Amino acid sequence: WGLAVVLHITLFMVYALRVNLSMAIVAMTNATHPTLRLSQAPVYDWSAETQGIILSSFFYGYIFTQMLGGYWAGTLGGKVVLGCGLFLTSALTLFVPLAAKLGVVYLIGLQVLLGLAEGVIFPAQYTLWAKWAPPMERSRLMNIADAGKRPCVSTGPEPGLDLLLVSPGGIGCIWSMFWFLLVYEDPARHPCISARERDYIVSSLASQGCSHGWSLPLKAMAKSLPLWAIAVACFCTDWLFYTLLTSMPTYMNNVLHFNIQENGLLSALPYVGNGLGHILSGLLADLLLSRHVLSTAAVRKLFSAVGMLLPGAFLVAVSYIGCNYTAAVAFLTLSLTVNSTTGAGLNINHIDIAPRYAGFLLGITNTFGIIAGIIAPTAVGFLTSQDLVAGWRNVFFLSAGIDLFGLLFYVAFGNGTIQDWAKEDVANQ
């Protein structure tokens, strides 16, 4: 539980750094509406295209270190890799105001470096969980931690630039020091854990073997249908998630004429619901597993089905409610809340099928998800460029259809047992 709380705080800080940086870059431009400008923030003559390049450059670095982060975590240790990623992300954020003053090229370069640093964090945490989370407690522990990475929504007056960027960066640097002091790579190295708890964790994870070495069974991974099932499902569910994340404010403003700045608490409901849904679904999944109601594969597929099928249906419903923003927010809140149940489904399935390689596998599937996150906003812009209402209806139908395809593929080929290529005795042959 201690690791879950520490990771919850850590992931919250990581996402706060990412979201606040995006807010600051947009607010620092002279194209931004005056009411959204940061107090005392410099104003830069950046076009919408330039702003898009600056913001998207983060993902060029982020996608590059996903698999590398998982590989490094498996060889060097998840604690070291995650801690270094957190410290570098926080420290580099401190230089954003300076890079902006020096010029766009410097800011783009810094964004790429920030992506490189942050890209190792999420694969590294899976390597840690493979050593700490007993199978019957895995869902709740990982979802409590994962609930920390819900996007932050500002509901008050706009802060100054120092508060928005420099302060979180400084806090992140300080927290990274606590990370190295509080977190241990595995139960055997923890000086304060009780012998009973240590023996329980170690014995429950004994069958999965130790972390991988320098070599990986890449050919076997490429042929593994259960891994492909997770990757395809991640692409599809992330398409829907990123569509909601990046385009929901635009939809609320342009179609529903809903002022997000004046209704901050209401617009934050979908994200609050998503965070609470993560925790509750984790508890329920572990309950079903511990009481042997369903097998591991059945639990993962059930929660994935709920988290992929219902959000698509809610999105389709949104396209038919007209300009009733109360109903729209209700459906969008339900969509993001229910989508969180994939956290107890396909998102944890990496550790079920290959705990020794969990970090590297997450790097693979996260790469698919990031690609979806890059393509989805472009598709939204294309579909809504002509007819606004019909275009958004097509956006929601497309997202629902892609999500349904991913679910069917995952249900057909997903698995809940350790694969032969992931077993230690096979890997050592």
C-alpha positions in Angstrom: 0.0 0.0 0.0 2.9 2.4 0.7 4.2 2.0 -2.8 0.7 2.6 -4.2 0.4 5.9 -2.3 3.9 7.0 -3.3 3.3 6.2 -7.0 -0.1 7.9 -6.8 1.6 11.1 -5.8 4.4 10.7 -8.3 2.1 10.1 -11.2 0.0 13.1 -10.2 3.1 15.3 -10.3 4.1 13.9 -13.6 0.8 14.7 -15.2 0.6 18.0 -13.5 3.9 19.0 -15.1 2.7 17.8 -18.5 -0.7 19.6 -18.3 0.5 22.8 -16.7 3.2 23.1 -19.4 0.6 22.8 -22.1 -1.5 25.4 -20.4 1.4 27.8 -20.0 2.6 27.5 -23.6 -0.8 28.3 -25.0 -1.4 31.1 -22.5 1.9 32.8 -23.3 1.0 33.5 -26.9 -0.6 36.7 -28.2 -3.2 34.6 -30.0 -4.7 33.6 -26.7 -7.8 35.3 -25.5 -6.9 38.1 -23.0 -8.9 36.5 -20.2 -6.8 33.3 -20.5 -3.4 35.0 -20.4 -1.2 34.3 -17.4 -0.5 37.3 -15.2 3.0 38.7 -15.8 3.6 36.1 -18.6 5.5 37.2 -21.7 3.5 37.3 -24.9 4.9 35.6 -27.9 3.9 35.9 -31.5 3.4 32.2 -32.2 0.8 31.1 -34.7 -1.6 28.2 -34.0 0.6 26.0 -36.2 3.7 26.9 -34.3 1.9 26.2 -31.0 0.9 22.8 -32.3 4.4 22.0 -33.3 5.7 23.0 -29.9 3.1 20.9 -28.0 3.4 17.8 -30.3 7.2 17.8 -30.1 6.9 16.4 -26.6 5.6 13.1 -28.1 8.5 12.7 -30.4 10.7 12.1 -27.4 8.0 10.4 -25.3 7.3 7.7 -27.9 11.1 7.0 -28.3 11.8 6.0 -24.7 8.8 3.8 -24.0 10.4 0.5 -24.8 13.8 1.7 -23.8 12.4 2.7 -20.4 10.9 -0.8 -19.9 14.1 -2.4 -21.0 16.3 -0.3 -18.7 13.9 -0.9 -15.8 14.2 -4.6 -16.3 18.0 -4.5 -16.3 18.9 -1.6 -14.0 15.8 -1.6 -11.7 12.5 0.2 -11.8 13.3 2.5 -8.8 16.4 4.0 -10.4 14.9 4.5 -13.9 11.6 6.0 -12.6 13.4 8.2 -10.1 15.8 9.5 -12.7 13.0 10.1 -15.2 11.0 12.1 -12.6 14.0 14.2 -11.6 15.0 15.0 -15.1 11.4 15.9 -16.1 11.0 18.2 -13.1 14.5 19.8 -13.6 14.0 20.4 -17.3 10.6 22.0 -16.7 12.4 24.8 -14.8 14.1 25.9 -18.1 10.9 26.3 -20.1 10.6 30.1 -19.5 14.2 30.5 -20.5 13.8 28.4 -23.6 10.8 30.4 -24.7 12.7 33.6 -24.4 15.6 32.2 -26.5 13.3 31.1 -29.3 10.9 28.5 -30.7 13.7 26.1 -31.7 15.0 26.0 -28.2 11.6 25.3 -26.8 10.9 22.5 -29.2 14.2 21.0 -28.3 13.4 21.2 -24.7 10.0 19.6 -25.3 11.7 16.7 -27.0 14.0 16.3 -24.0 11.0 16.4 -21.6 9.3 13.7 -23.6 12.5 11.5 -23.5 12.7 11.9 -19.7 9.1 11.3 -19.0 8.8 8.3 -21.4 10.6 5.9 -19.0 8.3 6.5 -16.0 5.3 4.4 -16.8 7.1 1.3 -18.1 9.4 1.5 -15.0 6.5 1.4 -12.6 5.2 -1.8 -14.1 8.6 -3.4 -13.5 8.3 -2.4 -9.8 4.7 -3.7 -9.6 5.9 -7.1 -11.0 8.1 -7.4 -7.8 5.7 -5.9 -5.3 2.0 -6.7 -6.2 0.6 -10.1 -5.2 -1.7 -11.5 -7.9 -4.8 -11.2 -5.6 -4.1 -7.5 -4.8 -2.6 -6.4 -8.1 -5.7 -4.7 -9.5 -6.4 -2.5 -6.5 -2.8 -1.5 -5.8 -2.0 -0.6 -9.4 -5.3 1.3 -9.9 -4.8 3.3 -6.8 -1.4 4.4 -8.2 -2.8 4.9 -11.6 -5.6 7.1 -10.4 -3.0 9.8 -9.7 -2.4 10.4 -13.4 -5.8 11.9 -14.0 -5.5 15.3 -15.8 -5.5 18.4 -13.6 -8.3 20.9 -14.2 -8.0 24.5 -13.1 -11.1 25.9 -11.5 -9.9 29.1 -10.1 -8.2 32.3 -11.3 -5.2 31.9 -13.7 -1.9 31.6 -11.8 1.3 33.3 -12.7 3.9 31.7 -14.9 6.2 31.0 -11.9 3.4 29.2 -10.1 2.4 27.3 -13.2 5.8 26.0 -14.3 8.6 26.8 -11.9 6.9 25.8 -8.7 5.8 22.3 -9.9 9.2 21.7 -11.4 10.9 22.6 -8.1 8.4 20.5 -6.1 9.0 17.6 -8.5 12.8 17.8 -7.9 12.3 17.7 -4.2 9.8 14.8 -4.4 12.3 12.8 -6.5 14.6 12.9 -3.6 11.9 11.4 -1.4 11.3 8.8 -4.1 14.8 7.5 -3.7 14.5 7.5 0.1 11.0 5.9 0.4 11.0 3.3 -2.4 12.9 0.0 -2.6 13.3 -2.2 -5.7 11.8 -5.3 -4.1 10.5 -6.6 -0.7 13.9 -8.3 0.1 15.7 -4.9 0.2 13.1 -3.1 2.3 14.4 -2.6 5.8 11.1 -1.8 7.5 8.7 -4.4 6.0 7.6 -7.2 8.4 8.9 -10.7 7.8 5.3 -12.0 7.4 4.5 -9.4 4.7 7.8 -10.0 2.9 7.3 -13.8 2.9 3.8 -13.4 1.6 4.7 -11.2 -1.3 7.8 -13.2 -2.3 5.9 -16.6 -2.1 3.0 -15.2 -4.1 5.3 -14.1 -6.9 7.7 -17.1 -6.8 6.3 -18.7 -9.9 7.0 -15.7 -12.2 10.8 -15.7 -11.8 13.2 -12.8 -11.5 13.7 -9.8 -13.8 15.0 -10.3 -17.3 18.6 -9.9 -18.3 20.1 -8.1 -21.2 18.5 -10.3 -23.8 14.8 -10.4 -24.7 12.7 -13.1 -26.5 11.7 -10.6 -29.2 10.7 -13.2 -31.8 8.4 -15.0 -29.4 6.9 -11.6 -28.4 6.2 -10.7 -32.0 4.3 -14.0 -32.5 2.3 -13.8 -29.2 -1.4 -13.3 -29.9 -2.1 -12.4 -26.2 0.4 -9.5 -26.5 -1.0 -8.4 -29.8 -4.5 -8.5 -28.2 -3.3 -6.0 -25.5 -1.6 -3.8 -28.0 -4.5 -3.6 -30.4 -6.9 -3.0 -27.5 -4.6 -0.2 -26.1 -4.6 1.5 -29.5 -8.4 1.4 -29.7 -9.2 2.4 -26.2 -6.6 5.2 -26.2 -8.1 6.5 -29.4 -11.4 7.0 -27.5 -9.6 8.4 -24.4 -7.5 10.9 -26.3 -10.5 11.9 -28.4 -12.2 12.8 -25.1 -9.1 14.3 -23.5 -8.1 16.6 -26.4 -11.3 17.4 -28.1 -14.0 17.5 -25.3 -13.3 21.2 -24.5 -13.6 22.1 -28.2 -16.9 20.2 -28.5 -18.3 21.8 -25.3 -17.3 25.3 -26.5 -18.2 25.1 -30.3 -21.2 22.8 -30.2 -22.7 23.1 -26.7 -21.5 26.7 -26.2 -20.4 25.7 -22.7 -18.0 28.1 -21.0 -15.4 25.8 -19.4 -13.6 28.7 -17.6 -16.8 29.7 -15.8 -17.9 26.1 -15.1 -14.6 24.6 -14.0 -16.1 22.2 -11.4 -18.6 20.9 -13.8 -16.0 20.4 -16.6 -13.8 18.6 -14.1 -16.4 15.9 -13.3 -15.4 13.5 -16.1 -11.8 13.4 -14.8 -12.8 13.1 -11.1 -15.1 10.2 -12.1 -12.3 8.5 -14.0 -10.0 8.6 -11.0 -12.6 7.2 -8.7 -13.5 4.6 -11.2 -10.0 3.4 -11.3 -9.9 2.7 -7.6 -13.4 1.1 -7.4 -12.8 -1.2 -10.4 -9.5 -2.3 -8.9 -11.1 -3.3 -5.7 -13.9 -5.1 -7.4 -11.6 -7.0 -9.7 -9.5 -8.3 -6.8 -12.6 -9.3 -5.0 -13.7 -11.5 -7.9 -10.3 -13.0 -8.2 -9.8 -13.7 -4.5 -13.2 -15.4 -4.2 -12.5 -17.4 -7.4 -15.7 -16.1 -9.0 -13.9 -15.7 -12.3 -10.5 -16.6 -13.8 -7.9 -14.0 -14.4 -8.6 -13.9 -18.1 -12.3 -13.6 -17.5 -11.9 -10.7 -15.1 -9.5 -8.9 -17.5 -12.0 -9.3 -20.4 -15.0 -8.4 -18.3 -13.5 -5.1 -17.1 -12.2 -4.4 -20.6 -15.6 -5.0 -22.1 -17.3 -2.6 -19.6 -14.5 0.0 -20.1 -14.6 -0.1 -23.9 -18.2 -0.9 -24.9 -20.2 1.4 -22.7 -18.1 4.6 -23.2 -18.6 4.2 -27.0 -22.3 3.9 -26.5 -22.3 7.0 -24.3 -20.4 9.0 -26.9 -22.9 8.0 -29.6 -25.7 9.2 -27.3 -24.0 12.6 -26.9 -24.2 13.2 -30.6 -28.0 13.0 -30.4 -28.8 15.2 -27.4 -28.5 18.5 -29.2 -27.3 21.5 -27.2 -28.3 20.2 -23.8 -24.9 20.7 -22.1 -26.1 19.2 -18.8 -26.9 15.9 -20.4 -23.7 16.1 -22.5 -21.6 16.5 -19.4 -23.5 13.6 -17.7 -22.8 11.3 -20.7 -19.2 12.4 -21.0 -18.6 11.9 -17.3 -20.1 8.4 -17.5 -17.9 7.7 -20.6 -14.7 8.7 -18.9 -15.7 7.1 -15.6 -16.6 3.7 -17.1 -13.5 3.9 -19.4 -11.5 3.7 -16.2 -12.4 0.0 -15.7 -9.9 -0.9 -18.4 -7.4 -0.2 -15.7 -8.5 -3.5 -14.0 -8.7 -5.2 -17.4 -6.2 -5.0 -20.3 -4.0 -2.4 -18.6 -2.8 -4.9 -16.0 -2.8 -7.9 -18.3 0.9 -7.3 -19.2 1.9 -8.6 -15.7 -0.5 -11.5 -16.0 1.1 -12.9 -19.2 4.7 -11.9 -18.7 5.6 -10.4 -15.3 9.4 -10.7 -16.0 9.0 -8.4 -19.1 6.0 -6.3 -17.8 7.9 -2.9 -18.2 9.0 -3.7 -21.7 5.6 -4.9 -22.7 4.0 -1.7 -21.4 6.5 0.2 -23.5 5.3 -1.7 -26.6 1.6 -1.2 -25.9 2.1 2.4 -24.8 3.7 3.1 -28.1 0.5 1.9 -29.9 -1.5 4.1 -27.5 0.7 7.2 -28.2 0.3 6.7 -32.0 -3.5 6.7 -31.4 -3.2 9.9 -29.4 -1.3 11.5 -32.3 -3.7 10.4 -35.0 -7.1 10.9 -33.2 -7.0 14.7 -32.8 -6.0 15.0 -36.5 -9.0 12.8 -37.5 -11.3 15.0 -35.3 -10.1 18.1 -37.1 -10.6 16.6 -40.5 -14.1 15.3 -39.7 -15.3 18.5 -38.1 -13.9 20.9 -40.7 -16.9 20.9 -42.9 -20.2 20.3 -41.1 -19.7 20.9 -37.3 -22.7 18.9 -35.9 -22.5 16.0 -38.4 -18.7 16.0 -38.1 -18.8 15.5 -34.4 -21.4 12.8 -34.8 -19.0 11.0 -37.1 -16.2 11.5 -34.6 -18.2 9.8 -31.9 -19.3 7.0 -34.1 -15.7 6.4 -35.4 -14.4 6.3 -31.8 -17.1 3.9 -30.7 -16.5 1.6 -33.8 -12.7 1.5 -33.2 -13.3 0.8 -29.5 -15.6 -2.1 -30.4 -13.1 -3.6 -32.8 -10.4 -3.5 -30.1 -12.7 -5.1 -27.6 -13.6 -8.0 -30.0 -9.9 -8.6 -30.8 -9.0 -8.6 -27.1 -11.8 -11.0 -26.1 -10.8 -13.3 -28.9 -7.1 -13.5 -28.3 -6.5 -12.2 -24.7 -5.1 -14.5 -22.1 -4.6 -14.5 -18.3 -1.7 -16.9 -17.7 2.1 -16.6 -17.9 3.2 -17.3 -21.5 5.8 -20.0 -22.2 8.2 -17.5 -23.6 8.0 -15.4 -20.4 8.9 -18.3 -18.0 12.4 -18.1 -16.5 13.4 -21.6 -17.3 12.5 -21.2 -21.0 14.2 -17.8 -21.2 17.5 -19.3 -19.8 17.6 -22.1 -22.4 
